[in-house]
Amino acid sequence: MAAPVTASTYCENAPEHPFHGPYHDHEYGFPVSDDQVLFERFVLEINQAGLSWLTVLKKREAFRKAFEDYDIARIAAYDDENRARLLANAGIIRNRLKVNAVIHNAGVVMGLKETHGSFIKWLDAHHPQPLPAWVKLFKRTFRFTGPEIVNELLMSCGYLPGCHRDDCPVQSRVLAAKPRWADTGALEIIHGDA
């Protein structure tokens, strides 16, 4: 999501929008428990860099097809032929650095599955911590990450707060789903108060 968009403006403008509405109302901020869903969010956030979130949401189905439903093992094994196929696919964002990062990061996630059991368990092993610590961790571990990508990924999957205003009707549903940031004591650590 582009930096100028805040929870306040997103909660005001997303509902009933054909692309933003479903994402805002049913995905954004809700905890994720599936590595493929988490990896999809990571791929979308990487591809959003420098573009609008709407552009990415409009291409979401094309990304899903291009990356074979986010089969992480298959993506990790992509070769030069697969790279060429992706870079020729007008349905997705054809940026060589982003495509290479997705393939590399899939390989990293496969390693995390071996060491931690899953991508999500790796995140859980490092939760909670403030955003700057997350950014350092992601930069050491993955390619094509930065503060905005990491922040949006972790907010969208329930590791960091900030997706919705407190008076947004979706916020109560997010809280009922028990996002990781709402765990006892997590907010103090996330905000650096602990």
C-alpha positions as CSV (number, residue, x, y, z in Angstrom):
1,M,0.0,0.0,0.0
2,A,1.4,3.4,-0.9
3,A,2.8,5.4,2.1
4,P,0.2,8.3,2.1
5,V,-2.7,5.8,2.7
6,T,-3.5,5.6,6.4
7,A,-6.0,3.4,8.3
8,S,-8.2,6.5,8.5
9,T,-8.4,7.1,4.8
10,Y,-8.4,3.4,3.8
11,C,-11.3,2.7,6.2
12,E,-13.2,5.6,4.7
13,N,-12.5,4.9,1.0
14,A,-12.1,1.1,0.7
15,P,-15.6,-0.1,1.6
16,E,-17.8,-0.8,-1.4
17,H,-14.9,-0.3,-3.8
18,P,-14.8,-3.3,-6.2
19,F,-11.2,-4.1,-5.4
20,H,-10.3,-2.4,-2.1
21,G,-13.6,-3.3,-0.4
22,P,-13.3,-7.1,-0.3
23,Y,-9.6,-6.9,0.7
24,H,-10.3,-4.3,3.4
25,D,-13.4,-6.1,4.8
26,H,-12.2,-9.7,4.7
27,E,-8.4,-9.9,4.6
28,Y,-6.6,-6.8,5.7
29,G,-5.4,-7.2,9.3
30,F,-6.9,-10.6,9.9
31,P,-4.4,-13.2,11.2
32,V,-3.1,-15.6,8.6
33,S,-2.4,-19.3,9.3
34,D,-1.4,-20.6,5.9
35,D,2.0,-20.2,4.4
36,Q,0.7,-19.9,0.9
37,V,-1.6,-17.1,1.9
38,L,1.3,-15.4,3.7
39,F,3.6,-15.9,0.7
40,E,1.0,-14.4,-1.6
41,R,0.8,-11.3,0.6
42,F,4.6,-11.1,0.6
43,V,4.6,-11.3,-3.3
44,L,1.9,-8.7,-3.6
45,E,3.6,-6.3,-1.2
46,I,6.9,-6.7,-3.1
47,N,5.2,-6.0,-6.4
48,Q,3.3,-3.0,-5.0
49,A,6.6,-1.1,-4.3
50,G,6.5,2.1,-6.4
51,L,2.9,1.4,-7.6
52,S,-0.6,1.8,-6.2
53,W,-2.2,-0.9,-4.2
54,L,-5.1,-0.8,-6.6
55,T,-2.8,-1.8,-9.5
56,V,-1.7,-4.8,-7.5
57,L,-5.2,-5.8,-6.5
58,K,-6.4,-5.6,-10.1
59,K,-3.6,-7.9,-11.1
60,R,-4.1,-10.3,-8.2
61,E,-5.7,-13.1,-10.1
62,A,-3.0,-12.9,-12.8
63,F,-0.3,-13.1,-10.1
64,R,-2.0,-16.2,-8.7
65,K,-2.0,-17.9,-12.0
66,A,1.5,-16.8,-12.9
67,F,2.9,-18.1,-9.6
68,E,0.9,-21.3,-9.8
69,D,-1.4,-20.6,-6.7
70,Y,1.7,-19.7,-4.7
71,D,3.1,-23.2,-4.6
72,I,6.3,-22.1,-2.7
73,A,8.3,-25.3,-3.5
74,R,7.6,-24.9,-7.3
75,I,8.4,-21.2,-7.2
76,A,11.7,-21.9,-5.4
77,A,12.6,-24.3,-8.2
78,Y,11.9,-21.8,-11.0
79,D,14.6,-21.6,-13.6
80,D,15.5,-19.2,-16.4
81,E,12.6,-20.4,-18.5
82,N,10.2,-19.6,-15.7
83,R,11.8,-16.2,-15.2
84,A,11.4,-15.5,-18.9
85,R,7.7,-16.6,-18.8
86,L,7.0,-14.3,-15.9
87,L,8.8,-11.3,-17.5
88,A,6.7,-11.8,-20.7
89,N,3.4,-12.0,-18.8
90,A,1.6,-8.7,-19.3
91,G,-0.9,-9.7,-16.6
92,I,1.6,-9.1,-13.8
93,I,4.2,-6.5,-13.0
94,R,7.1,-7.4,-15.2
95,N,10.0,-6.1,-13.1
96,R,13.1,-8.3,-13.2
97,L,14.2,-7.3,-9.6
98,K,10.8,-8.2,-8.2
99,V,10.5,-11.5,-10.1
100,N,14.0,-12.5,-9.0
101,A,13.2,-11.5,-5.4
102,V,10.0,-13.6,-5.4
103,I,11.9,-16.7,-6.6
104,H,14.8,-16.1,-4.2
105,N,12.4,-15.5,-1.3
106,A,10.5,-18.7,-2.1
107,G,13.8,-20.6,-1.6
108,V,14.4,-18.8,1.7
109,V,10.9,-19.8,2.8
110,M,11.6,-23.4,1.9
111,G,14.6,-23.2,4.2
112,L,12.5,-21.7,7.0
113,K,10.1,-24.6,6.7
114,E,13.1,-26.9,7.4
115,T,14.4,-24.9,10.3
116,H,11.1,-23.7,11.9
117,G,8.3,-25.9,10.4
118,S,6.7,-23.1,8.4
119,F,7.0,-19.4,7.4
120,I,4.4,-18.5,9.9
121,K,6.2,-20.4,12.7
122,W,9.4,-18.4,11.8
123,L,7.4,-15.2,12.2
124,D,5.9,-16.4,15.4
125,A,9.4,-17.2,16.7
126,H,10.3,-13.5,16.3
127,H,7.0,-12.0,17.5
128,P,6.5,-9.6,19.1
129,Q,9.1,-6.9,18.2
130,P,9.0,-3.3,16.9
131,L,8.9,-2.5,13.2
132,P,12.6,-1.5,13.0
133,A,13.6,-4.9,14.4
134,W,11.3,-6.6,11.9
135,V,12.8,-4.6,9.0
136,K,16.4,-5.6,10.0
137,L,15.3,-9.2,10.2
138,F,13.6,-9.2,6.8
139,K,16.6,-7.4,5.2
140,R,19.0,-10.1,6.6
141,T,16.7,-12.9,5.4
142,F,14.9,-11.9,2.2
143,R,15.4,-9.8,-0.9
144,F,13.5,-6.6,-1.9
145,T,12.3,-5.7,1.5
146,G,12.2,-2.3,3.2
147,P,10.2,-0.6,6.0
148,E,7.0,-0.1,3.9
149,I,6.9,-3.7,2.5
150,V,7.6,-5.2,5.9
151,N,5.1,-3.0,7.7
152,E,2.3,-3.6,5.3
153,L,3.0,-7.4,5.1
154,L,3.0,-7.7,8.9
155,M,0.0,-5.4,9.4
156,S,-2.0,-7.3,6.7
157,C,-1.3,-10.6,8.4
158,G,-2.0,-9.6,12.0
159,Y,1.5,-9.2,13.4
160,L,1.4,-5.4,13.6
161,P,-1.5,-3.1,14.4
162,G,-2.7,-0.2,12.2
163,C,-4.9,-1.6,9.5
164,H,-8.1,-0.2,10.7
165,R,-9.4,2.7,12.7
166,D,-10.9,1.7,16.1
167,D,-14.3,2.8,14.9
168,C,-14.1,0.9,11.6
169,P,-16.7,-1.9,11.7
170,V,-14.0,-4.4,10.5
171,Q,-11.7,-3.7,13.5
172,S,-14.0,-5.6,15.9
173,R,-13.9,-8.6,13.6
174,V,-10.1,-8.4,13.3
175,L,-9.9,-8.3,17.1
176,A,-12.3,-11.2,17.4
177,A,-10.0,-13.2,15.1
178,K,-7.1,-12.6,17.7
179,P,-4.3,-11.0,15.7
180,R,-0.9,-11.7,17.1
181,W,-0.3,-8.0,17.9
182,A,-3.3,-8.1,20.3
183,D,-1.6,-10.7,22.5
184,T,-1.1,-9.6,26.1
185,G,2.0,-7.5,26.3
186,A,2.7,-7.5,22.6
187,L,1.7,-3.8,22.0
188,E,4.2,-2.6,24.6
189,I,7.0,-4.5,22.9
190,I,5.8,-3.5,19.4
191,H,5.8,0.2,20.4
192,G,9.1,-0.1,22.2
193,D,7.7,0.4,25.7
194,A,8.9,-2.8,27.2
